[in-house]
Amino acid sequence: MPRDTTLFEDAIDVPPWLEADRATPYAERTRRDREIARQIAGGNRIARVRAWWKKAAPDAPEGAGARLDRLRTIVTVAMAAAGSIAGVAVALAAFAYDGSQPVNVVRLLLLLVGAQLVLFALTLLLLPGRVPGLRHVQDLLTTLNPGAWAVGVYRKLAGASPNAAGLFELHATRSAARRFFKWQVLYWSQTAAVMFNIAALVTAIMLVTFSDLAFGWSTTLEVDSTAASRVVQAIARPWASFAPLAVPSPELVEQSQFFRLERAGRSIESPRALGAWWPFTVFALVTYGLLPRLALLVLAAARLRAATGALLVDDSRVTALLDRMTSPAIETAAGQHDETPPADAGVVAHAHRPMTGSARALIWENSLPADAARSYARRHLGLDVLDVAEAGAGRLASDRAALERVAADGSQTLIVFTPAWEPPLLELRDFLAELRQRLGPAASIVVAPVPDGPRAVTELERATWQRAVAELHDPKTYLETGAA
C-alpha cells in the first residue's frame, strides 16, 4: 500500500524521479502514463499528478522530501515556541505590578497592541507582488522578518541538499520558488505572532485571576480625561455592543488617571475599584493583536499550499508527464531506444493546457526538411503537424513572416525544431521570446533539437539545450528530444 505523502514531499520527490525515468523508452512511458490517467478520476493538475505518483511508484522509498518536510515541521514548532516565550515575557512586563503604582494602561496598550499594529501594517506591504517603487522596501522588510530568520535556520539544517536549492531564496529564478519563499516566510512569522498573542493573552488572564491588579493611566502629554475617554470608546467600539462591561466608563477613566488619584487623596492600595480595566485590555489584545494575526496566518497557510502545488507542476518534467497523460493513443513511437534519447527539460508551465493531438511546427535554421519534421513529430511526440513554417535562415523578413504566420494560426501547441549540433545562440532566444509574445501565455512551445543524420542527440547537446531553454524562464516552454 502506498504510504501517504504531503504535497511538499511530492513537490520535492516527483521531478527527480521523472528525471531518472528518462531511461525508460518514450513509448513505454507514454503507454504507462496514459493508462494510469484512465484510472484517475478528474481533478486539477496537482491532484492528477499526485494520484499518478501513488500509482506509478507505490513502493518508492522515503526520499529527500520527507526529511525536508520534517525539518519544516521542526522550524514551525520552534517559531511557535519562540513566539510563546516572547508573548509571556512581554505580557509580564506590560502587566507588572508591585503595589506602588497601578498598571499603566497606556504603556500596556503600547507594548501589546500598538507595536503589533505597526508590525502588522508593515507585513501587509509584503502581501502584494513586487510593487514598483516599493521593491527595496519589500526586500528590506522580508530580510528583517522573523520568518526570514527561520528560513536561514532551515537552510543550515537542510545543508547542501540539491532538492531544496532555490526553494528558499528571495530572488529565486523560478517564479513558483519565489512565491513559495514569500508565503513560507509569512507563514512562519505569523505562526510566531499568533502564539505570541495567545501566550500573552493566557498570561494576562492568569495574572488577573491569581493576583490583585490595579489599573490606571498616565502620560506626559497634556491629555485630559475627556479626550482619553473618547480614545478608549473608539478603541472599544468593535466589542461595545456585545461586551459593554469591557468598555471603561468616563468616570473610571477620570478616576484612574494618576494625578487625579493623588489630588483626590485616594489610595491606590485598594485595587479592586480600579480592576475594571482588565476586560478592556484583554478584548483589545484579542481584537487588535490575535485576530488580525490569525487571519493573516490562515491566508498565509492557504497561499503556501497553493505555492507548494505550483512547485510541483511548475517543472518541465511534470509538464511533459501531463502531456503524456493526455496524449492521444497514437502508437508510432519506437518501443525501444532509437537514435534520439529523451529529455524532459526546461522551465515548466504554471497553468498548462494539455497538448492535443495536433500542433504547428517551426523549423529553425533548416534543421530538417518539412516532411521529416512531420514524421519526427508523429513518431516521437505523438502529434500530427498541421502546418510548417521556417525561420532563422538569415533573412529578417522571413523571420517576421514566420512569426505572423504562426501567431495567426492560434495553435495551442507549437514545436520548434532546432539543430542539436549547434549551440543555442542569442538570436534564437530572442526569437523564442518574441514568439511567446505573439502566441500569448497559454500556448505550449516544445523545443525539439534534432541530430544531423543517423545518430543520437548526445547528452552534452541535450544538457546544453536544456540550460538554454531553462534560462528563458518561460513557464510554457520545455525541451523534448523524444525518442526514449
N, C-alpha and C positions, 0 to 999 in steps of 0.2 A: 504494500500500500504506500503510495507516495506520501512523504512527510509534508506537513503544512509549512509553507514558507511565507514570509512577509513580502510586501510589494518591493521594499528596499532590497531584500535579498535577491529577488528576481531581476531587478534592475542592474544589480552588480554581476550576477552569475550567468544570465542568459546570453548576453553578447559574446563573452569569451567562449562559451560552449558552441555558439554558432560559428565562431571563427575556426575552432578546431574541426567543426563539422564540414568545412570546405573540402576535407579529404574524401567525403562521400560523393560519388558521382552525382552530377546535377540532376539527371533524370530520376535517380533514386530518391534524392531529396524532394524533388517536386511531387513524385507519387506519394511519398510518405506524408508530406505536409498537407497535400490536398486531401488525402484520406482522413487525416486527423481533423482537418477543418470540417469535413462532413459530419463528424461525431460531436462537434462542438455546437452548443446552442448559440443563438445570436448574442450580441453584446458589442460593446465598443472594442476598439483595437487593443486596449490594455487587457481587458478581460479575456479576449480571444488568445492573445499571446500567452497569458498566464495559464489558461486552460491547455493550450498546446504544450507548454513546458511540462505540465504534470503528466501528459500522455507520452511525450517524446522521450523524456528522461526520468521515468518514475523511480529509478534506482540510483539516481545521481547522488554521489556522496555530498556531505555538507561542504560547501565551498567557502570562498572568502566572504561572500555576502553575509553569512551567518555570524562570522566573527566581527565584521564591521558593524552589523546591526546590534550585536551585544554591546559593543563599545558605545554606540549611540545611546543605548539604554542606560549605561553606566554614567555617561556625561549628563543625561537628563536627570537622573536621580541626584547627582552631585549638584546640579544647578538648583534643584528643588531644596536640597539641604542647605545650600548657601543662602538662598532666599529666606528660608525659615529662620536661620540663625540671625541674619540681618534684621528680620522683622521683629524678633524677640528683643534684640539689643536696642533698636530704635524705639520700640514701644516702652521699654523700661526707662529709657532716657526721657521720653516725652511725658510719661505719667509719674515721673519721680516726685515723691512727696515725703518730706521729713517732719512735717508738723509745724515748721517755722513759717512757711509760705504755702499758699494753695498752688495746685497745679495750674500753670498759666495756659489757658485755652488757646491764646494767640500762638504761643510757641508750639503747643501740641499740634494745632492745625497746620502750622508751617512745616513741621517735621514729617507728619504722617500724610498730609493731604496736598499742601502747596507744592512741595518738592516733587511729588509724584505727578501732579498735573503738568508741571513743566516738562518732566521727562516723557510723559505720555504724549504731549504735543510734539516734542522733537521726534518721537518714534513714528508718529503719523507721517512725518516727512519721508520716511523710508517706504511707505506703502505703495505710492505710485512708481512707475518705471523711472528710467533715467530722464529727469526733467531738465531741459536746457536752462542754464543759469543756476541750477541747484546741485549739479553733479558733484562739485568739490565738497559742498556741504554734506550731501548724502554720503559720500565716501568717508568723510571725517566722522560723521555720526555712526556709520557702520563700524569703523575701526574702534571707536570708543564704546560701542555697545557691548554689554557683558556677554551677549551671545557670541560675539566675535572672539572674545577671550576663550569661551568654551570651545569654539572651533579650533583655536590654536592648541588647546589641550588635546582635543580629539586627534588632530594631525600627528601630534607627538606619540599618542598611544597607537595610532594606526601604523606608524612607521612609514617605510617607503613602499607601501602597497600600491602596485600599479592599478589595482581596481578602484582605489579611492583617489588616484591622481586626477586633479582637475575638478573634482566634485566640490571641494571646499575652498574655492578661490573666488575672490571678489570680482576679478576680471578674467574669468574663465572664457575660453574661446567658444564653447558651446553655449547657446542661449539657454538650453534646458539646465545646464550646470549652474549658470548664473542665477536662474530663478530658484533652483534648489538651495543654493548657498544663502540667498536672501531670506527665504522662508525658514530655513533651518536656524539661522541666526535669530530671527524674530521668535521662533518657537521656543528656543532655549531661553532667551531673555524674558519672554512673557511667562514661562514656567517659573522662573525665579521670582518674577514680580508678583504673580498670583500667590505663591507660597509666602512671600514677604507679607502680603496683606492678610492672608489667613493667619499666619503666626502672630502678627501684630494685633489682629482682632481677638484671637484667643487670649493673648497676654493681657489685653485691656480688660476683657470680661473677667478674667481670673483676678486681676488687681482690684477691680470694682467689687467683686464678690468676697474676696478674702482679706481685704484691707479697707480702711476707712479713709476715703479720699475727699478732699475739699478742692473745689474748682473755683477759679476766678480768672480775671483777665486784666492785663496791664500792658501798656505800650508807651514808649517815649513820645510818640506822635500825639498831637493835640486832637484827640478823638473823644467826643462826649458820648454819654451812654445812649442818647437818641440815635446818633449815627451808627454806633456799634449795634444797636438793636435792629436797625434796618439791614445791616450786613448779615446779621445772624438769621433774620427772617428770609433773606434771599437765599442763603446757603441751605436753609431747611425747607425751601419750597417743594422739592421733589417728594418729601415724605410727610409734609404738614397735614395732608388730607387724611391719611390713614394712621398716622402716629403723632397726634397732637402733643402728647406728653414729651416727645423728643424735640420740641421746639421751645427754647428758653423764652420766657415772658420778658417784656420790657422791664418789669420790676426786678426780676432775677438779674438781668444784665446790669441794671443800675446798682443793685446791692452788692454784686460780686466784683465790681471794679475795685482795684486795690486801694486807691486813695480814698474812695468812698467808705470803705471799711474802716480805715484809720480815722477819718474825720468824724464818723458816727460813733466812734468809740467802741465799735463792735470787736469782738474777739474772734479770730479765725480758728480758735481751738474747738469750735463746735462745727465740724464739717458737715453734719447731717443736713443743715439748712442750705448748704452750697453744693450738695451732691447731685442736684437735679441736672447738672451739665452733662453727666456721663452718657445718657441716652443720645444726646445731640452728637457727642464726639464719636460714638460707635456708629450711628447712622451716617455721619459724614465720611467715616473711613470706608464703610461698605459702599456708599453711593459714588464717591469720588476717587476711591482707591481700588477696591476689589472688583466692582462690576465692570469698569472700563477695561481693566487688565484681563478679566475673564473673557470679555467679548473679543479682545484682541488675540487672546490665546486660542479661542475657538476658530477665529478667522485664520490665524497662522497655521493651525493644525490642518484645516481643510485645504488651504493653499499648498502646504507642504506635501500633503498626499497627492495633490494634482501635479506638483512639480516632480515628485518621485515617479509618478506614472509617466511623465514626459521623459524622464531619464531612461526609462525602459524603451519607449517607442521612438525616441529621438536618436536613433542609431541606424546606420546604413545596413547592418547585418539583420536587424529586426525588420527594417523596411523590405529588404529582399525576401525575408520569411513571409511577410504578409502578402507580398506579390505572389509567391509560390502557393500560398494557401488559397488564393482567389484566382489562380491561373486557370485557363480553360484546359480541358482534357485533350491536349494535342501531344501525342506520344511520338515525337520526331527526334528527340534528343537521344544521343547515344547512351546505352545502358552502362557502358564502361568509359573510363577516361579516354579522351581522344586528344587532339592536338593542343587544345587550349584549356588550361586549368582555371578554376573558378576564382572569383574574388568578390566577396560582398563587402565593399568598402565605401568610403566617402562619408559625407555628412547626411544625416537622416531627416526624414520628414517629421514635423510636429503634428500635422493634421493631414496625413497622407490619404489620398483617394486611391483605392485599389486599382491596379492595372487591368485593362480589359484585354480582349483577345486580338486587338489590332493597335497599330501605332504608326506614327510617321517616322521617317528616318532622315538624317542629315549626314552626309559623308564629308569628312574634313580632310583636306589636302589629298584627295584622290587615294584614300587609304585602301579602297577596294571598289570594284565595279558595282553598279546598281543592282544587277541580278544577283551577284554574290552577297550583297547586303541583305536582300530579301531572303535568300536561302539561309544565311547565317542567323538572322533574327528568328526565323521559323524553327530552325533546328535547335538552336541553343537557348533561346529565350521564350519559345512558345508563342510568338507574336507574328501576326500577319502584317507585313509592311504595306500600307495603302499608297504611300507616296514617298518619293525620294527627292531630296534637294541636295545641292552640293555647295560647299563654301571652302574658304581657306586656300584657294589656288593662286592667290596673289592679286586678284582683281577686286578692289574695294566695292565697285558697283555690283559685282556678282554676289558678294557677301551681303550687301544691303538687300538685294533682291531675294536672296535665300531667307533672310530674316523676315521680310514681308510675307513671303510665301508660307513659311511655317506658322507665323502668327495668324495668318488669315484662315488656316485650316482649323484652328481651335482644338487641336488634338490634346487629350489629357496625358498622353504618353509620347515622348519623343526620344528616339535612340540616336545618339551622336557617335558615329563610327570614327575612330581616330587611329592613326598609325602607332602601334605599340612600340615600334623600334625607334621612334623619335621622342625626345623628352617633351613634355607639355610646356609650350612657350607662353609668354605673356600675351601674345596675340590671341591664342585660343582661350585663355582665361577671360580676357576682355570680351571676347565673342560670347562665351557662355554667360557672362554677367548681363550683357545686353539681351541675350536670348531669354534669360529669366524675366527681364523687364517686359519683353514683348509677350511672353506666354502667360504671365501672371503667376501668382503664388501657388495655384492649385495643381499645375501640371507637373508630371514627373519627367525628369531628364535623366536618362540612363546613358552614361558614358561607357562605350564599349571599345576598348583598344583591341585591334586585330593584328595578328602577326603578318609578316611579309613572307608568304609562301607556306609550304607544308611543314610547319614547325609549331611548337607550343609557345605561348606567351611566357616568357621567363619570370621567375619570381622577382628578379630585380626590376623588370619592366612593370610588373603588377604593383610592386611596392611604390615605385616612382609615380605612377598614375594615381595610386591610392592617396598618397600625400598631396598631390596637386588638387585632386577633387575635394579632399578634406579642407584644404586652405581656402576654398571658395566660401565656406561657411554657409552653404545653401542647404536648407533642411529638406529639399526635394530632389537633390542631385546625388546620385551614388554610382559606384563603379560596378560593372558586371562583365567578366570575361567569359563566363557562361558554360564552358564545356563540361566541367565536372559537376 
